[in-house]
Amino acid sequence: MNEIWMKRFLIFAAGWNLVGGASALLDPAQHFAQMYHAPLSLEDPLQLYFYRCTWINVMAWGVGYFLAAIRPAMRMPILAAGAAGKFFYCFACLALFANGTGQAFLAVTGVIDLLFAGMFAWILMSSRQDAAHVASQPV
């Protein structure tokens, strides 16, 4: 994958996280109606706190993916951690879907995040191979 496509993909990943986080924060009732069979009690300060922190964190990762797009030197740690997080998020979504708590849309978003994790891993491998190739060139 060349640099232009990596950058475009990472900007898309950033947008995925930023739009997902913002939409969940702006309309929690709609978010829960799309994703889960159970309601969220936003009147409970603890549930509201964790709900907001979760989606603020998702948006912060979106900023990280944008930084990885424009600063290739920052890619390795951001994408390694991001790939791991998206991998485990997918399986959490699938577990909620399997036990009947999550709706199909939740499972779909988990699978999409698994695809992002795979692309992050591919970018990391491509970057390592490119770096090794450059290092092996005579000066």
PyMOL CGO cylinders between C-alpha atoms (Angstrom):
from pymol import cmd
from pymol.cgo import CYLINDER

trace = [
    CYLINDER, 0.00, 0.00, 0.00, 1.52, 3.34, -0.96, 0.3, 1, 1, 1, 1, 1, 1,
    CYLINDER, 1.52, 3.34, -0.96, 1.72, 6.41, 1.25, 0.3, 1, 1, 1, 1, 1, 1,
    CYLINDER, 1.72, 6.41, 1.25, -1.22, 8.21, -0.40, 0.3, 1, 1, 1, 1, 1, 1,
    CYLINDER, -1.22, 8.21, -0.40, -3.59, 5.27, 0.20, 0.3, 1, 1, 1, 1, 1, 1,
    CYLINDER, -3.59, 5.27, 0.20, -2.35, 4.80, 3.76, 0.3, 1, 1, 1, 1, 1, 1,
    CYLINDER, -2.35, 4.80, 3.76, -3.01, 8.46, 4.47, 0.3, 1, 1, 1, 1, 1, 1,
    CYLINDER, -3.01, 8.46, 4.47, -6.49, 8.32, 2.91, 0.3, 1, 1, 1, 1, 1, 1,
    CYLINDER, -6.49, 8.32, 2.91, -7.39, 5.19, 4.80, 0.3, 1, 1, 1, 1, 1, 1,
    CYLINDER, -7.39, 5.19, 4.80, -6.22, 6.64, 8.11, 0.3, 1, 1, 1, 1, 1, 1,
    CYLINDER, -6.22, 6.64, 8.11, -8.22, 9.82, 7.51, 0.3, 1, 1, 1, 1, 1, 1,
    CYLINDER, -8.22, 9.82, 7.51, -11.25, 7.62, 6.81, 0.3, 1, 1, 1, 1, 1, 1,
    CYLINDER, -11.25, 7.62, 6.81, -10.59, 5.69, 10.06, 0.3, 1, 1, 1, 1, 1, 1,
    CYLINDER, -10.59, 5.69, 10.06, -10.34, 9.00, 11.91, 0.3, 1, 1, 1, 1, 1, 1,
    CYLINDER, -10.34, 9.00, 11.91, -13.68, 10.07, 10.45, 0.3, 1, 1, 1, 1, 1, 1,
    CYLINDER, -13.68, 10.07, 10.45, -15.27, 6.72, 11.40, 0.3, 1, 1, 1, 1, 1, 1,
    CYLINDER, -15.27, 6.72, 11.40, -14.30, 7.25, 15.04, 0.3, 1, 1, 1, 1, 1, 1,
    CYLINDER, -14.30, 7.25, 15.04, -15.13, 10.96, 15.15, 0.3, 1, 1, 1, 1, 1, 1,
    CYLINDER, -15.13, 10.96, 15.15, -18.55, 10.59, 13.52, 0.3, 1, 1, 1, 1, 1, 1,
    CYLINDER, -18.55, 10.59, 13.52, -19.37, 7.50, 15.59, 0.3, 1, 1, 1, 1, 1, 1,
    CYLINDER, -19.37, 7.50, 15.59, -18.37, 9.17, 18.84, 0.3, 1, 1, 1, 1, 1, 1,
    CYLINDER, -18.37, 9.17, 18.84, -20.09, 12.47, 18.08, 0.3, 1, 1, 1, 1, 1, 1,
    CYLINDER, -20.09, 12.47, 18.08, -23.33, 10.81, 16.99, 0.3, 1, 1, 1, 1, 1, 1,
    CYLINDER, -23.33, 10.81, 16.99, -23.40, 8.67, 20.14, 0.3, 1, 1, 1, 1, 1, 1,
    CYLINDER, -23.40, 8.67, 20.14, -22.81, 11.70, 22.36, 0.3, 1, 1, 1, 1, 1, 1,
    CYLINDER, -22.81, 11.70, 22.36, -25.30, 13.94, 20.56, 0.3, 1, 1, 1, 1, 1, 1,
    CYLINDER, -25.30, 13.94, 20.56, -28.17, 11.43, 20.55, 0.3, 1, 1, 1, 1, 1, 1,
    CYLINDER, -28.17, 11.43, 20.55, -27.64, 8.67, 23.13, 0.3, 1, 1, 1, 1, 1, 1,
    CYLINDER, -27.64, 8.67, 23.13, -31.24, 7.43, 22.86, 0.3, 1, 1, 1, 1, 1, 1,
    CYLINDER, -31.24, 7.43, 22.86, -30.93, 6.88, 19.10, 0.3, 1, 1, 1, 1, 1, 1,
    CYLINDER, -30.93, 6.88, 19.10, -27.53, 5.25, 19.56, 0.3, 1, 1, 1, 1, 1, 1,
    CYLINDER, -27.53, 5.25, 19.56, -28.91, 2.76, 22.07, 0.3, 1, 1, 1, 1, 1, 1,
    CYLINDER, -28.91, 2.76, 22.07, -32.01, 2.10, 19.99, 0.3, 1, 1, 1, 1, 1, 1,
    CYLINDER, -32.01, 2.10, 19.99, -29.79, 1.14, 17.02, 0.3, 1, 1, 1, 1, 1, 1,
    CYLINDER, -29.79, 1.14, 17.02, -27.26, -0.92, 18.92, 0.3, 1, 1, 1, 1, 1, 1,
    CYLINDER, -27.26, -0.92, 18.92, -28.85, -2.60, 21.93, 0.3, 1, 1, 1, 1, 1, 1,
    CYLINDER, -28.85, -2.60, 21.93, -32.05, -4.23, 23.11, 0.3, 1, 1, 1, 1, 1, 1,
    CYLINDER, -32.05, -4.23, 23.11, -31.62, -2.85, 26.63, 0.3, 1, 1, 1, 1, 1, 1,
    CYLINDER, -31.62, -2.85, 26.63, -32.00, 0.83, 27.55, 0.3, 1, 1, 1, 1, 1, 1,
    CYLINDER, -32.00, 0.83, 27.55, -29.31, 3.01, 29.10, 0.3, 1, 1, 1, 1, 1, 1,
    CYLINDER, -29.31, 3.01, 29.10, -30.21, 4.92, 32.23, 0.3, 1, 1, 1, 1, 1, 1,
    CYLINDER, -30.21, 4.92, 32.23, -28.60, 8.30, 31.65, 0.3, 1, 1, 1, 1, 1, 1,
    CYLINDER, -28.60, 8.30, 31.65, -30.25, 9.56, 34.83, 0.3, 1, 1, 1, 1, 1, 1,
    CYLINDER, -30.25, 9.56, 34.83, -27.70, 7.45, 36.73, 0.3, 1, 1, 1, 1, 1, 1,
    CYLINDER, -27.70, 7.45, 36.73, -24.59, 9.69, 37.02, 0.3, 1, 1, 1, 1, 1, 1,
    CYLINDER, -24.59, 9.69, 37.02, -22.24, 6.70, 36.92, 0.3, 1, 1, 1, 1, 1, 1,
    CYLINDER, -22.24, 6.70, 36.92, -23.73, 5.27, 33.72, 0.3, 1, 1, 1, 1, 1, 1,
    CYLINDER, -23.73, 5.27, 33.72, -23.73, 8.73, 32.14, 0.3, 1, 1, 1, 1, 1, 1,
    CYLINDER, -23.73, 8.73, 32.14, -20.08, 9.21, 33.12, 0.3, 1, 1, 1, 1, 1, 1,
    CYLINDER, -20.08, 9.21, 33.12, -18.94, 5.90, 31.61, 0.3, 1, 1, 1, 1, 1, 1,
    CYLINDER, -18.94, 5.90, 31.61, -21.06, 6.41, 28.50, 0.3, 1, 1, 1, 1, 1, 1,
    CYLINDER, -21.06, 6.41, 28.50, -19.55, 9.84, 27.86, 0.3, 1, 1, 1, 1, 1, 1,
    CYLINDER, -19.55, 9.84, 27.86, -16.00, 8.71, 28.68, 0.3, 1, 1, 1, 1, 1, 1,
    CYLINDER, -16.00, 8.71, 28.68, -16.30, 5.77, 26.29, 0.3, 1, 1, 1, 1, 1, 1,
    CYLINDER, -16.30, 5.77, 26.29, -17.33, 7.93, 23.35, 0.3, 1, 1, 1, 1, 1, 1,
    CYLINDER, -17.33, 7.93, 23.35, -14.90, 10.72, 24.17, 0.3, 1, 1, 1, 1, 1, 1,
    CYLINDER, -14.90, 10.72, 24.17, -12.19, 8.03, 24.13, 0.3, 1, 1, 1, 1, 1, 1,
    CYLINDER, -12.19, 8.03, 24.13, -13.40, 6.80, 20.73, 0.3, 1, 1, 1, 1, 1, 1,
    CYLINDER, -13.40, 6.80, 20.73, -13.15, 10.35, 19.41, 0.3, 1, 1, 1, 1, 1, 1,
    CYLINDER, -13.15, 10.35, 19.41, -9.66, 10.75, 20.89, 0.3, 1, 1, 1, 1, 1, 1,
    CYLINDER, -9.66, 10.75, 20.89, -8.58, 7.63, 18.98, 0.3, 1, 1, 1, 1, 1, 1,
    CYLINDER, -8.58, 7.63, 18.98, -10.00, 9.29, 15.86, 0.3, 1, 1, 1, 1, 1, 1,
    CYLINDER, -10.00, 9.29, 15.86, -7.66, 12.22, 16.48, 0.3, 1, 1, 1, 1, 1, 1,
    CYLINDER, -7.66, 12.22, 16.48, -4.83, 9.71, 16.89, 0.3, 1, 1, 1, 1, 1, 1,
    CYLINDER, -4.83, 9.71, 16.89, -5.61, 8.09, 13.54, 0.3, 1, 1, 1, 1, 1, 1,
    CYLINDER, -5.61, 8.09, 13.54, -5.63, 11.53, 11.92, 0.3, 1, 1, 1, 1, 1, 1,
    CYLINDER, -5.63, 11.53, 11.92, -2.23, 12.26, 13.46, 0.3, 1, 1, 1, 1, 1, 1,
    CYLINDER, -2.23, 12.26, 13.46, -0.98, 8.91, 12.17, 0.3, 1, 1, 1, 1, 1, 1,
    CYLINDER, -0.98, 8.91, 12.17, -2.19, 9.94, 8.70, 0.3, 1, 1, 1, 1, 1, 1,
    CYLINDER, -2.19, 9.94, 8.70, -0.30, 13.22, 8.64, 0.3, 1, 1, 1, 1, 1, 1,
    CYLINDER, -0.30, 13.22, 8.64, 2.73, 12.17, 10.72, 0.3, 1, 1, 1, 1, 1, 1,
    CYLINDER, 2.73, 12.17, 10.72, 4.01, 8.78, 9.50, 0.3, 1, 1, 1, 1, 1, 1,
    CYLINDER, 4.01, 8.78, 9.50, 6.56, 8.65, 12.34, 0.3, 1, 1, 1, 1, 1, 1,
    CYLINDER, 6.56, 8.65, 12.34, 3.64, 8.41, 14.79, 0.3, 1, 1, 1, 1, 1, 1,
    CYLINDER, 3.64, 8.41, 14.79, 2.00, 5.45, 13.06, 0.3, 1, 1, 1, 1, 1, 1,
    CYLINDER, 2.00, 5.45, 13.06, 3.61, 2.49, 14.74, 0.3, 1, 1, 1, 1, 1, 1,
    CYLINDER, 3.61, 2.49, 14.74, 2.42, 3.03, 18.33, 0.3, 1, 1, 1, 1, 1, 1,
    CYLINDER, 2.42, 3.03, 18.33, -0.98, 4.49, 17.39, 0.3, 1, 1, 1, 1, 1, 1,
    CYLINDER, -0.98, 4.49, 17.39, -1.86, 1.76, 14.91, 0.3, 1, 1, 1, 1, 1, 1,
    CYLINDER, -1.86, 1.76, 14.91, -0.51, -1.07, 17.07, 0.3, 1, 1, 1, 1, 1, 1,
    CYLINDER, -0.51, -1.07, 17.07, -2.65, 0.01, 20.01, 0.3, 1, 1, 1, 1, 1, 1,
    CYLINDER, -2.65, 0.01, 20.01, -5.57, 0.90, 17.73, 0.3, 1, 1, 1, 1, 1, 1,
    CYLINDER, -5.57, 0.90, 17.73, -5.51, -2.51, 16.03, 0.3, 1, 1, 1, 1, 1, 1,
    CYLINDER, -5.51, -2.51, 16.03, -5.53, -4.29, 19.38, 0.3, 1, 1, 1, 1, 1, 1,
    CYLINDER, -5.53, -4.29, 19.38, -8.41, -2.16, 20.65, 0.3, 1, 1, 1, 1, 1, 1,
    CYLINDER, -8.41, -2.16, 20.65, -10.48, -2.65, 17.50, 0.3, 1, 1, 1, 1, 1, 1,
    CYLINDER, -10.48, -2.65, 17.50, -9.81, -6.41, 17.56, 0.3, 1, 1, 1, 1, 1, 1,
    CYLINDER, -9.81, -6.41, 17.56, -11.11, -6.76, 21.11, 0.3, 1, 1, 1, 1, 1, 1,
    CYLINDER, -11.11, -6.76, 21.11, -13.99, -4.34, 20.49, 0.3, 1, 1, 1, 1, 1, 1,
    CYLINDER, -13.99, -4.34, 20.49, -15.17, -6.59, 17.66, 0.3, 1, 1, 1, 1, 1, 1,
    CYLINDER, -15.17, -6.59, 17.66, -15.32, -9.62, 19.92, 0.3, 1, 1, 1, 1, 1, 1,
    CYLINDER, -15.32, -9.62, 19.92, -17.08, -7.64, 22.67, 0.3, 1, 1, 1, 1, 1, 1,
    CYLINDER, -17.08, -7.64, 22.67, -19.71, -6.60, 20.10, 0.3, 1, 1, 1, 1, 1, 1,
    CYLINDER, -19.71, -6.60, 20.10, -20.11, -10.14, 18.85, 0.3, 1, 1, 1, 1, 1, 1,
    CYLINDER, -20.11, -10.14, 18.85, -20.47, -11.42, 22.42, 0.3, 1, 1, 1, 1, 1, 1,
    CYLINDER, -20.47, -11.42, 22.42, -23.23, -8.89, 23.14, 0.3, 1, 1, 1, 1, 1, 1,
    CYLINDER, -23.23, -8.89, 23.14, -24.96, -9.85, 19.90, 0.3, 1, 1, 1, 1, 1, 1,
    CYLINDER, -24.96, -9.85, 19.90, -24.62, -13.58, 20.67, 0.3, 1, 1, 1, 1, 1, 1,
    CYLINDER, -24.62, -13.58, 20.67, -26.18, -13.24, 24.12, 0.3, 1, 1, 1, 1, 1, 1,
    CYLINDER, -26.18, -13.24, 24.12, -29.09, -11.18, 22.78, 0.3, 1, 1, 1, 1, 1, 1,
    CYLINDER, -29.09, -11.18, 22.78, -28.15, -7.82, 24.29, 0.3, 1, 1, 1, 1, 1, 1,
    CYLINDER, -28.15, -7.82, 24.29, -26.76, -6.31, 21.09, 0.3, 1, 1, 1, 1, 1, 1,
    CYLINDER, -26.76, -6.31, 21.09, -28.59, -5.81, 17.83, 0.3, 1, 1, 1, 1, 1, 1,
    CYLINDER, -28.59, -5.81, 17.83, -27.28, -6.81, 14.40, 0.3, 1, 1, 1, 1, 1, 1,
    CYLINDER, -27.28, -6.81, 14.40, -26.04, -3.25, 13.78, 0.3, 1, 1, 1, 1, 1, 1,
    CYLINDER, -26.04, -3.25, 13.78, -23.70, -3.59, 16.78, 0.3, 1, 1, 1, 1, 1, 1,
    CYLINDER, -23.70, -3.59, 16.78, -22.27, -6.80, 15.33, 0.3, 1, 1, 1, 1, 1, 1,
    CYLINDER, -22.27, -6.80, 15.33, -21.78, -5.08, 11.96, 0.3, 1, 1, 1, 1, 1, 1,
    CYLINDER, -21.78, -5.08, 11.96, -19.88, -2.19, 13.55, 0.3, 1, 1, 1, 1, 1, 1,
    CYLINDER, -19.88, -2.19, 13.55, -17.71, -4.72, 15.38, 0.3, 1, 1, 1, 1, 1, 1,
    CYLINDER, -17.71, -4.72, 15.38, -16.88, -6.51, 12.14, 0.3, 1, 1, 1, 1, 1, 1,
    CYLINDER, -16.88, -6.51, 12.14, -16.08, -3.18, 10.46, 0.3, 1, 1, 1, 1, 1, 1,
    CYLINDER, -16.08, -3.18, 10.46, -13.70, -2.41, 13.33, 0.3, 1, 1, 1, 1, 1, 1,
    CYLINDER, -13.70, -2.41, 13.33, -12.10, -5.83, 12.84, 0.3, 1, 1, 1, 1, 1, 1,
    CYLINDER, -12.10, -5.83, 12.84, -11.50, -4.85, 9.20, 0.3, 1, 1, 1, 1, 1, 1,
    CYLINDER, -11.50, -4.85, 9.20, -9.91, -1.62, 10.42, 0.3, 1, 1, 1, 1, 1, 1,
    CYLINDER, -9.91, -1.62, 10.42, -7.67, -3.68, 12.72, 0.3, 1, 1, 1, 1, 1, 1,
    CYLINDER, -7.67, -3.68, 12.72, -6.59, -5.80, 9.77, 0.3, 1, 1, 1, 1, 1, 1,
    CYLINDER, -6.59, -5.80, 9.77, -5.83, -2.74, 7.68, 0.3, 1, 1, 1, 1, 1, 1,
    CYLINDER, -5.83, -2.74, 7.68, -3.86, -1.20, 10.56, 0.3, 1, 1, 1, 1, 1, 1,
    CYLINDER, -3.86, -1.20, 10.56, -1.82, -4.40, 10.79, 0.3, 1, 1, 1, 1, 1, 1,
    CYLINDER, -1.82, -4.40, 10.79, -1.24, -4.32, 7.03, 0.3, 1, 1, 1, 1, 1, 1,
    CYLINDER, -1.24, -4.32, 7.03, -0.08, -0.70, 7.19, 0.3, 1, 1, 1, 1, 1, 1,
    CYLINDER, -0.08, -0.70, 7.19, 2.27, -1.58, 10.05, 0.3, 1, 1, 1, 1, 1, 1,
    CYLINDER, 2.27, -1.58, 10.05, 3.73, -4.53, 8.14, 0.3, 1, 1, 1, 1, 1, 1,
    CYLINDER, 3.73, -4.53, 8.14, 4.08, -2.45, 4.96, 0.3, 1, 1, 1, 1, 1, 1,
    CYLINDER, 4.08, -2.45, 4.96, 5.82, 0.32, 6.90, 0.3, 1, 1, 1, 1, 1, 1,
    CYLINDER, 5.82, 0.32, 6.90, 8.23, -2.14, 8.50, 0.3, 1, 1, 1, 1, 1, 1,
    CYLINDER, 8.23, -2.14, 8.50, 9.05, -3.74, 5.14, 0.3, 1, 1, 1, 1, 1, 1,
    CYLINDER, 9.05, -3.74, 5.14, 9.58, -0.31, 3.56, 0.3, 1, 1, 1, 1, 1, 1,
    CYLINDER, 9.58, -0.31, 3.56, 11.87, 0.73, 6.43, 0.3, 1, 1, 1, 1, 1, 1,
    CYLINDER, 11.87, 0.73, 6.43, 13.85, -2.51, 6.13, 0.3, 1, 1, 1, 1, 1, 1,
    CYLINDER, 13.85, -2.51, 6.13, 14.19, -2.04, 2.38, 0.3, 1, 1, 1, 1, 1, 1,
    CYLINDER, 14.19, -2.04, 2.38, 15.43, 1.55, 2.79, 0.3, 1, 1, 1, 1, 1, 1,
    CYLINDER, 15.43, 1.55, 2.79, 17.89, 0.47, 5.49, 0.3, 1, 1, 1, 1, 1, 1,
    CYLINDER, 17.89, 0.47, 5.49, 19.35, -2.22, 3.25, 0.3, 1, 1, 1, 1, 1, 1,
    CYLINDER, 19.35, -2.22, 3.25, 20.12, 0.20, 0.40, 0.3, 1, 1, 1, 1, 1, 1,
    CYLINDER, 20.12, 0.20, 0.40, 23.76, 1.18, -0.06, 0.3, 1, 1, 1, 1, 1, 1,
    CYLINDER, 23.76, 1.18, -0.06, 24.65, 4.75, 0.88, 0.3, 1, 1, 1, 1, 1, 1,
]
cmd.load_cgo(trace, "trace")
